[in-house]
């Protein structure tokens, strides 16, 4: 039908990138750049992750031991 001499419809189909697709591609490129930075020195980044996890657990324990929070937990 479209390849006839006189087609019924004259379509001009063009691929166009949507706004959402461009945002998703920018986010994926930034994740790739972050992953590339992590892989540059994985041992050093591993120790930073260990330290941040330990500090997070220390904060949680301090929150549970804190006087105001422990009094609230006892009342419940």
C-alpha positions, 0 to 999 in steps of 0.5 A: 500500500505504501509502495504504490505509485499513489499511496493512500497515506503519505507518512514521514516517519522519523525517529525522535528521542523523547525527553524522558529517554534523554534524562534516562541516558544522562542518569545511566551515563552518570552511573557509569562514570561513578562505577568507573571511578569506583573501579579505579582504586577498588581496595581504597573504596572498599575500606571507605565502604567498610568505614561508612557501614561501621559508622552507620551501625555506631549511629544506630546503636547510639540512637538506641542507647540515647537517654531520650530514646531509651525512655520512650522505648521503655514507656511503649 
